[in-house]
Amino acid sequence: MSNSFMIILAIVSTVIWIAVSKEAVKPAKEINRLKIITLLSAGSVSAFVITITLFQSLSF
């Protein structure tokens, strides 16, 4: 993957995880479960893609 794509993906991933943390600190009655599940899924996938890409770029 190109370097600029990885930078954009890292920024998007950071924004997703910030949104997850903001949703998680709300009182229990105000938490939107569908929103938090969607954000957690998207954040996990983006972190996984970043991790795999970084490991592939390592030279052993």
Buried (B, 14 or more C-beta within 10 A) or exposed (E): EEEEEBEEBEEEBEEBBEBBEEBEEEEEEEEEEEEBEBBBEBBBEBBEBBEEEEEEEEEE
